[in-house]
Amino acid sequence: MAPKNKKNPNAGYALAGLIVALVACIASGLIGVVKGTVAAGIYLPANPDILNRIFYVGLSLIVIGLAVYAILSPDTIRRFLSGRQARYGSNSLIITLAFVGIIIVVNVLAYQNPGFLGSPWDWSKDKSNTLPPETLQVLGTLKEKVTATAFYTKQIDPSGAEAVLLKFKTNSGGKFDYTFINPDQDPVAARNAGITGDGKILLTMGENKEIASFASETELTKSLIRLISPTERVVYFLEGHGEAVLESVGGDQLSFAVAKDTLMAKNYTVNSLNLLSTNSIPENALAVIVAGPQKPVSQAEVDLLKKYVDAGGSLVIMENPIIITEFGETKDPLAAYLEKDWGITLNNDLIFDQSSQQVLNAISESADPHPITQGMTYAVIMPQARSISFSAAPIEGVTLTSLLRTSNQLGQSWGETDLSGTTDQYQYNEGVDFSAPLTMAASGENNATGGRVVVAGNSLFASDEVFDAYGNGDMFINSVDWAAEQEDLLNITPRQQTERTLKLIKTGQLVAIFIVTIFVFPGLAVFFGVTSWLSRRKRG
């Protein structure tokens, strides 16, 4: 008589492991559905990392549960593997694994070599995934390989930039590639590249390099054109009025050496300009920078600057409060020119900002949309700044933009006009002082002449001591870039993206979709599978 099979003493524990694996499988599936709703924009969790952690824990419990079941109930596993069901299922398993393997290999090849399957298909209604013809033409003229280095900290999501860069890589025929660097982790690389802000992209081709201010098709294409056809870009710092020096001299002397070096790292040629001796502005000047004069710029010099701007030139003017200069009661012809020709007034005040740890440090909290401030993620801090106002009657043909503003909370920041007391005695006086929000910097563009000005009520923010603080360097470099940019390089019309949203009329519809996809379809598969197994078992 054959001995009876002994009951497995670990069967209960094995079953527990199987139950844990099943529960973990269901939980992982539910979390997967939630992650899908997050990707579709239907649901936005407060902390997406928690979903990822739970999902990975669920996958781990599935593996552990199945492993426990296999260890504690090996006979069941052995019978399953040697039974007829295993033989029937082996072919399906092999086909499934082969199919999955092919999909994985194809995706890996497509990711590493975006062009190996040919040009990608774009089925979107507005062709948003296809580069414009102008950009494709530029990519087709590349004679050398271009490497894009995107500098992104954790403060900015790089997915949008990566999507744009991938389109450039895919359509370049192997002549364009990209990589990402976190400037917080590698500040030396950012400094050597001339990167002052977050979200900027360095393009390198041989010995030439160019920096795109942000990741967009238009900006990258313009940067590529400048990279392919480099031209001399010269800016001049006005001197002769007690301005800070352009070389690092040490000690307490104010210097713009870091600003100069950063401009030179971006392929600018930076020179000094003394109009009192030369009496003319060089024809190659893309912009003239007036950085914190201690004495007023003379009327004769202002006349030269006005003539230069009227011919399409650009000025970057940074004038400090009169109280920290040697202006005294002397008239300021440069301020008068800004008010008359541009409608920009440099107020005779000193900004007090109680949102700052030091009240004389004005902190920017808002700005109007403009290429200079686009992509800036950090505030600008201006030590000892004056405010700027716009004329009530706008100048015909002039477009003005408030680039930086202080807090809009009344009494939180103000422009103090009576500076006869000590710092701790000042407070906002309505009707006497300039009220919040205060404009710290502004831009103007003459639509008829093409002349441009950028005006800041402070020059210290661009000095060596605080150039790298927050968004200070970014603000200065962006101002020079905008003032000196050659806009006629290429005119690519930005495309309006078609809004695509999943609209559910009622919450019940979402619940119905959830039940059908999670329970009904899988339940039907399990039902038919079990029915088929029982049928085969009855037939022997």
QUIQUI-V383470 format. One record per run of one state. SS is the DSSP state (~ for helix, > for strand, _ for the rest). FROM is the first residue (numbers start at 1). TO is the last residue. Records with the same first field share a line. If there is no record, write none. Layout:
SS = FROM-TO  FROM-TO
//
This chain:
_ = 1-10  40-47  73-73  83-83  113-132  141-145  152-158  171-175  182-186  194-199  206-207  213-216  229-233  239-244  246-254  256-256  266-268  274-274  279-284  292-298  311-313  319-321  325-332  343-343  347-349  354-360  364-365  367-380  384-387  391-397  406-409  411-412  417-422  426-433  436-438  447-451  457-459  463-471  485-486  490-506  539-540
~ = 11-39  48-72  74-82  84-112  133-140  159-170  187-193  217-228  257-265  275-278  299-310  322-324  333-342  423-425  460-462  472-484  487-489  507-538
> = 146-151  176-181  200-205  208-212  234-238  245-245  255-255  269-273  285-291  314-318  344-346  350-353  361-363  366-366  381-383  388-390  398-405  410-410  413-416  434-435  439-446  452-456
//
